[in-house]
Amino acid sequence: MTASCTIQLHADDAWHDIGVVTLFGTPDEGWRARAYTGYDVEWAVRYQLARDAHAMTCRFSVGLEPLDTPHWPVFLIDLLPQGFGRAELLHRLGLPETAEERADWPLLLAGAANSIGNLRIKEAVDWLAERQGPQQGFTDEEVVARGDAFSEYLAAHGFFVAGSSGVQGEWPKLLMTRADNGLLYLDHTLPDERAIEHYIVKFGRGANASLAQILRHEAPYMALAQRLGLRVHAPLELRDRSLFIRRFDRARVDGRLVRFAQESIASLTGKAGFGVVPSHDEVCWHLVRQCTDPQAEVAEYLCRDVANLALGNKDNHARNTALQRDFEGRIALTPLYDFAPMYLHPDGIARRIRWEGNDGGQPDWGRVLDAVVRISVPQTAEAHVVLDRDALRARLSAMSPGLREIADHGVDLGLEHDVHAFLKPGLERLARELDAVR
């Protein structure tokens, strides 16, 4: 098995070989293997110092200097199939589900052909091309019902085919695209010129009532997030037990399909693996130094944490928030995603990312503001501006009326009665706390 892979990046309507990741460790070490990453010389000269969508990651700007890491570069870990997609691909590769890290390298070389964002692994594209079946479109009703023709088609492709299951998470998900004929296709099977609308379709699983309730709340939760002033891409649509999520990593610009770069805050903060998370303080430190408009992004980040606490979304791990980078130099948080009442999860999920020394589930927001302003002070050779505390405080205070509205009228806004009853005291408390911040 080769110990290197070719990074391809989509720009200007085409895929480009832009660099290589080579393992110094053995492939069996998985993501823990020491790695050497470098840009192609021609790409490095053409886009020197770029950190936007022309780069593999904002932490490794385009250039001739290589990146030597004690583990895989974290942007590469973002491309690894996880959840149901990982389990299905392991089966397809003849590997046991207990393979853990030793399966990472073969999974990358087979499963990273069509990931979220604008990066892919060339070897995975080749692997998928050798197993490409016939192209087939389906009506919305066939997808929602998971009808016989759709189910048989998936089964023939190994159920969660590598190219259209490039989304991390525990719910079964497929990348599907609406074509010019109105039908839905597995995303990797449809040429860009025929693509009209791109979706992540998340399917309900099993008979667990709590998991079903979480899925039912994703669409109203996104509407509540918009009501609270958060950055939201588009309404979500639940059809029976299938949730249609419009993707924000792709857009039509002047008739051409543009793929925006996307990387998790695990990649932003350099946290490798899946068990380690940064603190909120660390995330804000990096947002200040990487984003085009630090004031706007830190404000958005703070408001999302308020919303997570107010609405019981405890699953705030390092891959449930991400950065988007475009080709004009803009680096910012993506629109909100994976926003749901995860306190209902039967496994009992704990809040993962916390404020340093100030987070027992009820942060002191005045101290939070002091902390983010303090970490924004430029160090030697840094040129960014210190965050405006008053503006951040005003943004938090502006959430109070929305929190009270949800507390008073949550059922009218889409919450089920038991969820609303559980959340109401916390919503009222948070509204009071934000009003009191000075």
ABEGO torsion letter per residue (X at the ends): XBABBBBBBBBGGBBBBAEBBBBABBAAAEAABBBBBBBBAAAAAAABGBABAABABAABBBEABBBBBABBBAAAAAABBBEAAAAAAAAAAGBBAAAEAAAAAAAAAAAAABBBEABBBAAAAAAAAAABBBBBBBBAAAAAAGBAAAAAAAAAAGGBBAAAAABBEABBBBBBBBBAAGBBBBAAABBAAABABBBBBBBBBEABAAAAAAAAAAAAAAAAAAAAGBBBABBBBBBEABBBBBBAABBBBGGBBBBBBBBBAAAAAGBBEAABBBBAAAAAAAAAAABABAAAAAAAAAAAAAAAAAAGBABBBAAABBBBBBAAGBBBBBBBBGBBBAAABAAGBBBABBBBGABAGBBBAAAAAAAAAAAABBBBGBABBBBBAAAAAAAAAAAAAAAAAAAAAAAAAGBBAAAAAAAAAAAAAAAAAAAABX
